[in-house]
């Protein structure tokens, strides 16, 4: 499956229909992906969520027309997909820090400006090739701490590391009652909203079914399903985070296009155990829920 061409088709569609309503489901259909899989592939290849990209392209187009033309503000707002003058003004001021009229009166254009994304059509050669294990993990149950975040403007990349730092610094795992394995912890992404980019991240440990969560913690159950399990390359303390991030990127930009699978839209998680201890040769596992790609 040619992921580059699939994503390029949707980038072109966005440019040609910037004045119309654009939904994640429409774009996923053009790419021949399920909505959730399209959302994750787009984010990995472009660096931001698809609806965030659409919003930034709309506002950048509006800024260019405000600066270079004498069109009325309401006409520009409608032409870039905003139905109401007020909602356009709010979105524009939030993005640029000034109102559309103030921006038009400026002496020069200023950022942020989001140009049309360009894809790298020359895949990496000679890079590390990871072969995941395909396995069915039975249903499991977690007690842990919950964080609500979103993958817009890199918010999750800031929120989640800070969440882990607080968890480790304050030894919050000690409050989890009767964990089945004291040296195993999960970082779970769930409750995704592909349109808004919001999701829930849980740090926790596996417990017996029905265990009561203390106040301030959550109990969650997850059904059994098939996963592709990737083990990160061994790394020292300094490079461990980079090793994890590069593995996530590899999964969606290198492995999925050749695999015959796609993301099934449910939870994905990171699994940490004794291999993470110490400062050298650290590694962990990333579990991606998969299903056979219909169009492969």
KOLDREN-640240 format. One record per residue: residue in one letter; x, z, y of N, C-alpha, C, CB in turn. Coordinates in steps of 0.02 Angstrom, whole numbers, padded with zeros to 5 digits, always signed. Glycine has a CB too. Layout:
REM residues N
AXZYXZYXZYXZY/...
***
This chain:
REM residues 296
X+00042+00000-00059+00000+00000+00000+00044+00000+00062-00048+00061+00000/X+00031-00045+00109+00072-00050+00170+00044-00004+00224+00074-00124+00195/X+00072+00055+00227+00048+00104+00275+00062+00082+00346+00080+00172+00262/X+00118+00050+00358+00135+00029+00426+00083-00019+00453+00205-00003+00427/X+00065-00069+00414+00014-00117+00437-00054-00083+00446+00008-00175+00388/X-00070-00036+00401-00134-00001+00407-00139+00038+00471-00144+00046+00347/X-00086+00075+00488-00086+00114+00550-00083+00067+00610-00028+00163+00551/X-00045+00013+00605-00041-00034+00661-00108-00065+00677+00010-00090+00645/X-00148-00080+00626-00215-00106+00637-00257-00058+00680-00251-00119+00571/X-00249+00006+00666-00289+00054+00704-00261+00064+00775-00291+00122+00668/X-00196+00059+00783-00167+00063+00851-00193+00004+00893-00089+00062+00847/X-00195-00054+00863-00220-00113+00899-00294-00105+00915-00209-00177+00858/X-00332-00078+00868-00404-00068+00878-00415-00020+00937-00437-00041+00814/X-00377+00033+00940-00384+00081+00995-00373+00047+01062-00334+00140+00986/X-00321+00005+01067-00307-00029+01130-00363-00077+01149-00241-00068+01125/X-00392-00111+01101-00443-00161+01114-00512-00131+01125-00446-00211+01058/X-00521-00067+01108-00587-00036+01114-00582+00030+01152-00617-00024+01045/X-00534+00035+01197-00521+00097+01234-00582+00117+01276-00460+00089+01279/X-00624+00068+01293-00683+00083+01335-00744+00103+01293-00700+00022+01377/X-00737+00103+01227-00794+00118+01183-00785+00186+01149-00802+00063+01130/X-00837+00209+01118-00832+00269+01076-00788+00253+01015-00902+00295+01054/X-00739+00295+01003-00695+00285+00946-00696+00349+00905-00621+00267+00968/X-00708+00343+00840-00711+00402+00797-00656+00399+00744-00780+00409+00764/X-00638+00456+00719-00590+00460+00665-00613+00420+00604-00577+00533+00645/X-00678+00424+00590-00705+00390+00531-00699+00314+00538-00778+00409+00521/X-00711+00287+00600-00703+00215+00611-00632+00193+00597-00722+00198+00684/X-00584+00230+00624-00514+00212+00617-00491+00218+00544-00471+00256+00662/X-00515+00269+00510-00497+00277+00440-00523+00219+00398-00524+00344+00412/X-00582+00195+00414-00611+00138+00377-00569+00075+00389-00684+00126+00399/X-00546+00066+00451-00503+00008+00466-00438+00012+00427-00489+00004+00541/X-00411+00072+00421-00347+00082+00385-00356+00082+00309-00315+00146+00407/X-00419+00085+00286-00435+00089+00214-00410+00154+00183-00404+00029+00176/X-00417+00209+00222-00400+00275+00198-00461+00319+00202-00341+00305+00238/X-00460+00375+00166-00509+00427+00180-00494+00457+00248-00509+00482+00123/X-00545+00484+00283-00533+00511+00350-00477+00563+00352-00595+00542+00376/X-00476+00609+00304-00424+00661+00308-00355+00632+00294-00439+00717+00259/X-00350+00589+00245-00284+00559+00230-00259+00518+00289-00288+00516+00166/X-00304+00481+00320-00284+00442+00380-00259+00489+00435-00344+00400+00405/X-00295+00543+00446-00276+00592+00497-00205+00617+00485-00325+00651+00498/X-00188+00634+00423-00122+00662+00409-00067+00608+00412-00122+00695+00339/X-00082+00548+00387-00032+00494+00390-00018+00475+00462-00056+00433+00350/X-00071+00468+00502-00062+00450+00572-00019+00502+00608-00131+00443+00608/X-00033+00565+00596+00005+00618+00630+00078+00616+00609-00026+00686+00613/X+00092+00604+00545+00161+00602+00522+00199+00542+00551+00163+00598+00446/X+00165+00485+00557+00199+00424+00580+00203+00419+00656+00164+00364+00552/X+00154+00447+00691+00152+00440+00764+00176+00503+00799+00081+00424+00786/X+00169+00560+00766+00193+00622+00796+00141+00663+00831+00246+00606+00844/X+00078+00641+00828+00022+00680+00857-00042+00658+00822+00017+00669+00934/X-00093+00699+00828-00156+00683+00794-00188+00622+00825-00204+00743+00796/X-00228+00586+00786-00254+00523+00809-00301+00531+00869-00291+00488+00753/X-00345+00581+00869-00391+00588+00925-00355+00614+00987-00447+00635+00906/X-00301+00651+00979-00260+00670+01036-00226+00609+01065-00208+00723+01016/X-00203+00564+01022-00172+00502+01045-00223+00459+01083-00144+00461+00985/X-00284+00454+01057-00337+00416+01091-00350+00445+01160-00402+00415+01049/X-00355+00511+01164-00368+00544+01228-00312+00529+01279-00375+00620+01219/X-00250+00534+01256-00194+00522+01302-00190+00449+01324-00128+00542+01269/X-00207+00402+01278-00207+00331+01297-00262+00317+01348-00216+00287+01235/X-00320+00348+01340-00375+00339+01388-00353+00363+01457-00438+00377+01364/X-00324+00423+01459-00306+00452+01524-00248+00416+01556-00289+00526+01515/X-00201+00392+01516-00145+00353+01543-00170+00287+01573-00092+00338+01489/X-00216+00254+01537-00246+00192+01563-00282+00205+01628-00294+00162+01511/X-00318+00261+01631-00353+00279+01692-00304+00291+01750-00396+00342+01681/X-00249+00326+01736-00199+00340+01788-00169+00275+01815-00143+00385+01760/X-00155+00228+01772-00127+00164+01793-00175+00127+01839-00109+00120+01733/X-00239+00127+01821-00288+00091+01860-00304+00127+01926-00352+00082+01820/X-00301+00193+01926-00309+00230+01988-00254+00212+02038-00310+00306+01975/X-00194+00206+02012-00136+00194+02055-00131+00122+02079-00072+00214+02019/X-00147+00075+02033-00134+00004+02049-00195-00035+02072-00106-00029+01989/X-00255-00006+02067-00316-00043+02087-00356-00003+02136-00359-00061+02025/X-00407-00035+02164-00453-00001+02210-00521+00011+02177-00461-00042+02273/X-00523+00007+02111-00586+00018+02076-00612+00089+02091-00578+00007+02001/X-00677+00097+02090-00707+00162+02099-00689+00207+02040-00783+00157+02107/X-00683+00272+02054-00665+00319+02002-00716+00318+01945-00660+00391+02031/X-00780+00315+01961-00831+00315+01909-00826+00253+01865-00901+00319+01940/X-00808+00196+01895-00799+00134+01856-00740+00140+01807-00789+00074+01903/X-00687+00171+01831-00629+00181+01787-00646+00229+01732-00568+00207+01828/X-00682+00283+01748-00700+00333+01698-00740+00301+01642-00741+00389+01730/X-00790+00260+01660-00831+00227+01609-00790+00177+01569-00891+00192+01642/X-00745+00142+01602-00706+00090+01568-00657+00118+01518-00670+00049+01619/X-00640+00182+01523-00595+00212+01474-00631+00260+01427-00537+00249+01509/X-00697+00252+01423-00735+00287+01371-00767+00352+01389-00691+00298+01316/X-00767+00371+01454-00801+00432+01475-00870+00415+01501-00760+00470+01529/X-00920+00449+01474-00989+00435+01494-01007+00469+01560-01037+00459+01441/X-00973+00524+01576-00992+00563+01634-00933+00572+01681-01021+00631+01613/X-00947+00566+01746-00895+00574+01797-00863+00643+01794-00926+00562+01867/X-00904+00695+01783-00879+00763+01782-00831+00775+01724-00937+00812+01779/X-00849+00750+01664-00805+00761+01606-00739+00724+01615-00840+00738+01542/X-00741+00665+01646-00679+00629+01660-00635+00668+01709-00695+00559+01689/X-00665+00694+01762-00627+00733+01811-00593+00793+01779-00672+00755+01868/X-00631+00829+01737-00603+00888+01704-00544+00869+01659-00657+00924+01663/X-00555+00818+01618-00502+00797+01571-00440+00773+01609-00528+00743+01524/X-00452+00734+01662-00396+00706+01700-00356+00762+01734-00422+00656+01752/X-00391+00810+01765-00356+00864+01800-00319+00909+01751-00405+00906+01840/X-00347+00919+01692-00313+00960+01642-00248+00927+01618-00359+00973+01582/X-00249+00860+01614-00191+00823+01589-00138+00813+01642-00214+00755+01562/X-00160+00799+01704-00113+00781+01757-00103+00836+01810-00136+00719+01791/X-00147+00886+01810-00140+00940+01858-00170+00927+01926-00069+00955+01867/X-00196+00867+01936-00230+00849+01999-00292+00809+01983-00182+00808+02046/X-00337+00803+02031-00398+00764+02021-00382+00690+02023-00451+00782+02075/X-00426+00647+01998-00415+00575+02002-00404+00551+02074-00473+00537+01972/X-00442+00577+02122-00433+00556+02192-00365+00578+02220-00490+00585+02236/X-00343+00637+02201-00277+00660+02223-00222+00618+02192-00267+00734+02204/X-00231+00599+02129-00181+00557+02096-00177+00489+02131-00199+00549+02021/X-00234+00461+02149-00235+00396+02182-00198+00399+02248-00307+00373+02193/X-00200+00456+02282-00167+00462+02347-00093+00478+02344-00201+00513+02386/X-00066+00487+02283+00005+00503+02276+00048+00443+02294+00020+00527+02205/X+00110+00456+02311+00155+00402+02331+00185+00366+02271+00211+00430+02374/X+00185+00398+02213+00211+00365+02153+00175+00391+02091+00288+00376+02147/X+00176+00351+02039+00146+00373+01976+00188+00428+01946+00139+00313+01926/X+00154+00475+01914+00189+00530+01882+00160+00543+01813+00186+00594+01925/X+00198+00574+01771+00176+00587+01703+00129+00646+01697+00236+00598+01658/X+00109+00661+01635+00129+00625+01574+00094+00558+01566+00116+00668+01513/X+00131+00508+01542+00104+00442+01528+00116+00426+01455+00135+00388+01575/X+00063+00409+01419+00069+00395+01348+00062+00320+01337+00017+00434+01306/X+00118+00285+01323+00114+00215+01308+00089+00203+01238+00182+00183+01317/X+00074+00141+01222+00052+00124+01155+00108+00140+01106+00032+00049+01149/X+00090+00173+01051+00140+00194+01001+00172+00133+00968+00109+00239+00949/X+00236+00139+00953+00272+00087+00917+00294+00114+00850+00334+00061+00958/X+00281+00077+00797+00300+00099+00730+00367+00071+00711+00247+00077+00680/X+00405+00110+00673+00468+00086+00645+00453+00045+00583+00516+00146+00629/X+00463-00021+00588+00447-00065+00532+00506-00075+00484+00423-00132+00558/X+00560-00039+00497+00618-00041+00452+00624+00026+00417+00683-00059+00490/X+00597+00033+00357+00598+00098+00324+00669+00121+00312+00561+00094+00257/X+00676+00187+00308+00742+00216+00297+00770+00194+00230+00740+00292+00301/X+00834+00178+00229+00867+00155+00167+00920+00207+00148+00900+00085+00177/X+00922+00223+00084+00974+00268+00060+00959+00341+00072+01038+00251+00091/X+00898+00356+00093+00881+00426+00105+00866+00462+00040+00821+00430+00152/X+00855+00528+00046+00840+00568-00011+00773+00549-00041+00842+00642+00007/X+00770+00541-00107+00707+00526-00140+00685+00587-00180+00713+00463-00186/X+00626+00611-00166+00600+00670-00201+00547+00648-00251+00571+00721-00151/X+00550+00676-00309+00500+00662-00360+00460+00726-00372+00533+00636-00426/X+00398+00727-00350+00358+00788-00357+00335+00798-00429+00298+00787-00310/X+00317+00860-00443+00282+00875-00506+00207+00868-00493+00300+00947-00532/X+00172+00837-00538+00099+00833-00534+00070+00885-00581+00072+00761-00550/X+00032+00931-00555+00005+00984-00597-00063+01006-00573+00053+01044-00599/X-00101+01036-00618-00165+01065-00600-00157+01140-00595-00221+01047-00651/X-00167+01166-00535-00162+01238-00525-00232+01268-00532-00132+01255-00454/X-00239+01319-00574-00304+01351-00583-00327+01384-00518-00302+01403-00639/X-00390+01402-00516-00417+01438-00458-00375+01501-00445-00491+01457-00470/X-00368+01517-00381-00330+01577-00364-00361+01611-00303-00255+01560-00351/X-00340+01673-00291-00371+01714-00240-00317+01746-00198-00417+01769-00273/X-00328+01749-00133-00277+01770-00086-00305+01825-00040-00252+01711-00044/X-00264+01875-00026-00278+01920+00030-00219+01913+00079-00287+01995+00006/X-00236+01905+00142-00183+01896+00191-00209+01897+00262-00147+01831+00178/X-00169+01868+00306-00182+01867+00378-00198+01797+00400-00122+01895+00418/X-00247+01791+00445-00274+01725+00464-00257+01709+00536-00350+01724+00453/X-00238+01647+00547-00223+01622+00614-00261+01557+00625-00146+01612+00624/X-00295+01551+00681-00328+01488+00699-00283+01451+00749-00399+01500+00729/X-00267+01389+00734-00222+01350+00776-00245+01278+00775-00148+01356+00753/X-00207+01234+00808-00224+01163+00808-00160+01121+00812-00272+01146+00867/X-00165+01060+00786-00105+01017+00786-00106+00969+00846-00101+00977+00721/X-00120+00996+00905-00118+00958+00967-00060+00983+01009-00185+00963+01006/X-00022+00936+01036+00035+00952+01079+00083+01001+01045+00011+00981+01145/X+00088+00997+00979+00135+01039+00943+00118+01113+00941+00203+01032+00973/X+00054+01130+00956+00036+01201+00958+00048+01236+00892-00038+01208+00978/X+00030+01204+00836+00040+01236+00771+00114+01247+00755+00008+01194+00716/X+00157+01202+00780+00229+01209+00767+00258+01269+00804+00266+01146+00786/X+00223+01292+00854+00243+01353+00889+00208+01414+00861+00229+01346+00965/X+00143+01408+00849+00103+01465+00827+00124+01490+00758+00030+01447+00825/X+00134+01444+00710+00146+01465+00641+00214+01500+00633+00143+01405+00595/X+00270+01473+00660+00333+01511+00654+00329+01580+00686+00389+01472+00687/X+00293+01586+00744+00285+01652+00775+00244+01698+00731+00252+01644+00844/X+00194+01670+00698+00151+01708+00652+00194+01736+00594+00094+01663+00624/X+00237+01694+00566+00281+01716+00512+00330+01769+00537+00320+01656+00483/X+00356+01761+00597+00403+01810+00624+00371+01878+00629+00429+01787+00692/X+00309+01880+00654+00273+01943+00659+00259+01973+00590+00207+01934+00698/X+00241+01930+00544+00227+01952+00475+00289+01985+00444+00203+01893+00432/X+00347+01953+00451+00408+01978+00421+00434+02039+00459+00462+01923+00420/X+00435+02035+00526+00462+02089+00567+00424+02154+00556+00460+02070+00641/X+00358+02150+00551+00316+02209+00544+00299+02226+00472+00253+02200+00584/X+00328+02188+00425+00318+02201+00353+00243+02206+00336+00354+02265+00331/X+00206+02156+00361+00134+02158+00353+00112+02148+00281+00102+02105+00397/X+00155+02117+00240+00137+02108+00170+00126+02173+00133+00190+02068+00135/X+00154+02228+00158+00146+02293+00125+00074+02317+00126+00190+02344+00158/X+00033+02290+00171-00037+02311+00175-00082+02273+00127-00062+02302+00246/X-00056+02222+00092-00097+02184+00045-00104+02224-00019-00064+02114+00030/X-00164+02240-00041-00174+02284-00099-00163+02248-00166-00243+02314-00098/X-00124+02278-00209-00115+02257-00278-00101+02182-00287-00176+02274-00318/X-00049+02156-00253-00032+02085-00264-00011+02073-00337+00024+02063-00215/X-00028+02016-00363-00009+02000-00432+00066+01990-00438-00046+01938-00455/X+00098+01965-00385+00170+01952-00386+00198+01974-00319+00186+01876-00401/X+00238+02026-00318+00261+02055-00255+00311+02009-00219+00294+02122-00268/X+00344+01964-00254+00395+01922-00222+00371+01851-00210+00457+01921-00265/X+00305+01841-00209+00277+01774-00198+00228+01776-00140+00244+01747-00262/X+00238+01732-00091+00194+01728-00033+00173+01656-00020+00229+01758+00029/X+00114+01649+00008+00085+01584+00021+00076+01574+00097+00018+01576-00015/X+00087+01513+00120+00068+01492+00187+00018+01436+00179+00130+01470+00230/X-00046+01450+00189-00100+01404+00171-00133+01373+00232-00153+01440+00129/X-00140+01306+00232-00177+01270+00284-00246+01253+00255-00139+01205+00307/X-00299+01274+00289-00366+01263+00264-00415+01255+00322-00388+01320+00217/X-00478+01241+00306-00532+01235+00355-00513+01185+00410-00547+01303+00387/X-00491+01126+00389-00469+01075+00437-00528+01044+00474-00430+01020+00401/X-00518+01032+00538-00564+00991+00578-00523+00932+00603-00597+01032+00637/X-00529+00874+00569-00486+00818+00584-00498+00789+00654-00496+00764+00533/X-00558+00799+00681-00573+00772+00748-00541+00814+00802-00649+00770+00759/X-00547+00880+00798-00519+00923+00850-00447+00943+00837-00561+00986+00856/X-00424+00934+00774-00356+00955+00756-00351+01028+00740-00310+00939+00812/X-00406+01064+00739-00404+01136+00725-00403+01149+00650-00465+01171+00756/X-00369+01203+00631-00369+01224+00562-00350+01298+00559-00320+01182+00520/X-00358+01327+00500-00342+01397+00488-00279+01401+00446-00401+01435+00454/X-00232+01444+00466-00171+01456+00428-00172+01528+00404-00107+01441+00471/X-00159+01537+00339-00161+01604+00309-00094+01619+00277-00218+01608+00256/X-00066+01677+00294-00008+01704+00259-00033+01758+00213+00048+01731+00309/X-00020+01751+00148-00046+01802+00103-00014+01802+00035-00119+01791+00095/X-00041+01842-00008-00016+01850-00077-00075+01845-00125+00022+01918-00086/X-00060+01824-00186-00112+01815-00236-00134+01882-00264-00087+01770-00293/X-00200+01889-00271-00229+01951-00296-00280+01935-00350-00262+01993-00239/X-00304+01985-00385-00356+01976-00435-00422+01959-00400-00364+02040-00479/X-00463+01920-00436-00528+01901-00408-00569+01962-00389-00567+01857-00458/X-00598+01960-00330-00642+02014-00309-00607+02073-00275-00679+02039-00366/X-00541+02069-00267-00505+02123-00233-00532+02130-00161-00428+02110-00234/X-00542+02191-00140-00569+02203-00073-00513+02201-00021-00606+02272-00070/X-00524+02161+00031-00474+02156+00084-00481+02213+00133-00480+02088+00120/X-00425+02246+00150-00428+02299+00201-00449+02270+00269-00360+02334+00207/X-00469+02313+00314-00488+02291+00381-00430+02254+00415-00511+02351+00424/X-00446+02197+00445-00395+02158+00479-00364+02104+00435-00341+02202+00503/X-00379+02104+00371-00355+02053+00325-00414+02013+00299-00314+02085+00266/X-00401+01956+00267-00454+01914+00240-00443+01903+00165-00458+01846+00277/X-00498+01896+00130-00496+01877+00059-00523+01806+00053-00538+01927+00014/X-00486+01761+00021-00509+01692+00012-00496+01670-00059-00473+01645+00062/X-00544+01631-00086-00537+01602-00153-00532+01527-00147-00597+01622-00198/X-00490+01496-00189-00480+01424-00188-00486+01397-00259-00410+01407-00159/X-00523+01342-00268-00536+01315-00335-00475+01282-00365-00593+01265-00333/X-00476+01275-00431-00423+01239-00465-00426+01165-00448-00428+01250-00540/X-00368+01133-00441-00366+01062-00427-00295+01035-00438-00388+01048-00354/X-00289+00969-00435-00224+00938-00447-00183+00936-00383-00234+00867-00474/X-00118+00951-00391-00071+00951-00335-00010+00910-00352-00051+01022-00316/X+00019+00880-00301+00088+00855-00304+00131+00909-00273+00097+00784-00267/X+00181+00932-00310+00222+00989-00288+00292+00965-00273+00223+01045-00342/X+00312+00974-00210+00378+00953-00187+00422+01014-00175+00372+00910-00122/X+00483+01013-00202+00531+01066-00190+00580+01043-00137+00569+01085-00256/X+00587+01082-00085+00631+01063-00029+00704+01062-00051+00621+01110+00030/X+00745+01020-00019+00817+01021-00034+00847+01089-00017+00854+00965+00007/X+00896+01111-00056+00927+01176-00042+00961+01175+00025+00978+01193-00098/X+00954+01230+00062+00981+01233+00129+01001+01305+00145+00930+01207+00181/X+01047+01312+00193+01065+01379+00216+01013+01405+00264+01135+01379+00249/X+01022+01466+00287+00974+01498+00330+00959+01457+00393+00998+01567+00350/X+01013+01430+00422+01007+01393+00485+00966+01329+00477+01075+01377+00512/X+00974+01296+00420+00943+01230+00409+00879+01233+00368+00992+01184+00376/X+00857+01293+00348+00800+01299+00303+00736+01271+00335+00790+01371+00283/X+00722+01289+00397+00662+01264+00431+00663+01188+00436+00654+01296+00500/X+00721+01160+00454+00727+01087+00460+00716+01054+00392+00796+01068+00487/X+00740+01086+00339+00730+01059+00271+00656+01056+00253+00767+01102+00220/X+00619+01107+00272+00546+01109+00259+00511+01054+00299+00517+01178+00277/X+00527+01049+00363+00495+01000+00406+00510+00928+00384+00517+01009+00479/X+00572+00915+00363+00589+00848+00341+00554+00831+00276+00665+00841+00332/X+00541+00881+00234+00504+00869+00171+00432+00850+00186+00507+00931+00126/X+00400+00886+00233+00332+00869+00253+00329+00797+00278+00306+00918+00308/X+00377+00778+00319+00378+00710+00346+00388+00658+00290+00434+00703+00398/X+00432+00674+00243+00445+00628+00187+00381+00617+00146+00500+00657+00141/X+00343+00670+00135+00283+00665+00094+00236+00611+00121+00247+00733+00090/X+00224+00613+00186+00173+00569+00215+00199+00501+00236+00142+00602+00274/X+00264+00495+00249+00290+00430+00272+00327+00392+00217+00336+00441+00330/X+00351+00426+00166+00390+00393+00113+00355+00396+00045+00458+00424+00108/X+00332+00455+00026+00306+00462-00043+00235+00434-00050+00307+00534-00064/X+00189+00455-00007+00120+00432-00014+00113+00356-00016+00079+00459+00042/X+00148+00317+00027+00137+00244+00026+00154+00212-00041+00178+00213+00079/X+00197+00242-00080+00219+00212-00143+00189+00246-00205+00294+00215-00148/X+00149+00298-00194+00131+00342-00249+00068+00322-00287+00122+00410-00223/X+00022+00287-00253-00043+00274-00284-00092+00332-00276-00035+00259-00357/X-00071+00383-00237-00113+00441-00224-00128+00446-00149-00080+00506-00249/X-00178+00486-00132-00189+00505-00063-00212+00578-00062-00242+00459-00029/X-00208+00608-00003-00228+00677+00006-00303+00683-00007-00210+00701+00078/X-00324+00735-00043-00395+00740-00059-00435+00780-00007-00403+00772-00127/X-00401+00803+00046-00437+00833+00102-00450+00908+00097-00500+00800+00110/X-00423+00940+00045-00433+01012+00039-00370+01049+00060-00453+01032-00034/X-00361+01110+00036-00306+01151+00060-00238+01123+00038-00313+01223+00035/X-00188+01135+00079-00118+01123+00061-00080+01186+00078-00089+01060+00099/X-00026+01199+00041+00008+01262+00055+00082+01260+00038-00026+01319+00017/X+00117+01307+00069+00188+01318+00055+00193+01380+00012+00230+01326+00121/X+00237+01377-00038+00245+01432-00085+00316+01459-00081+00228+01409-00158/X+00322+01524-00066+00387+01556-00057+00396+01609-00112+00394+01587+00014/X+00455+01609-00145+00470+01660-00195+00543+01681-00188+00456+01634-00266/X+00572+01708-00240+00640+01735-00236+00693+01683-00218+00659+01768-00302/X+00677+01619-00225+00724+01566-00206+00737+01566-00131+00698+01498-00228/X+00694+01598-00093+00702+01600-00020+00746+01659+00002+00634+01605+00014/X+00764+01703-00045+00804+01761-00026+00876+01740-00012+00802+01815-00081/X+00911+01781+00025+00981+01766+00040+00987+01716+00097+01015+01738-00022/X+01048+01693+00109+01061+01648+00165+01085+01579+00143+01112+01679+00210/X+01096+01568+00078+01120+01503+00054+01074+01477-00001+01192+01510+00027/X+01074+01411-00009+01036+01378-00063+00962+01398-00064+01067+01394-00131/X+00933+01404-00005+00863+01423+00000+00819+01361-00014+00847+01453+00070/X+00765+01372-00050+00717+01318-00062+00648+01348-00074+00738+01275-00123/X+00596+01305-00065+00527+01326-00076+00487+01265-00097+00497+01359-00012/X+00423+01276-00114+00381+01222-00138+00324+01207-00089+00352+01239-00208/X+00307+01143-00083+00250+01121-00043+00199+01090-00091+00272+01070+00012/X+00138+01116-00091+00084+01093-00134+00037+01050-00093+00046+01154-00166/X+00029+00987-00114-00015+00940-00081-00071+00920-00129+00024+00876-00056/X-00135+00933-00112-00190+00914-00156-00198+00837-00156-00256+00948-00135/X-00200+00807-00214-00201+00734-00218-00257+00708-00261-00135+00709-00244/X-00273+00645-00249-00320+00608-00292-00295+00535-00293-00394+00613-00266/X-00316+00498-00342-00297+00428-00347-00325+00389-00288-00321+00397-00414/X-00283+00348-00257-00306+00308-00201-00349+00251-00225-00246+00280-00160/X-00410+00244-00198-00457+00194-00221-00432+00123-00209-00523+00203-00189/X-00397+00113-00153-00377+00045-00134-00306+00028-00156-00382+00035-00060/X-00276+00071-00197-00207+00058-00218-00206+00005-00272-00172+00122-00242/
***
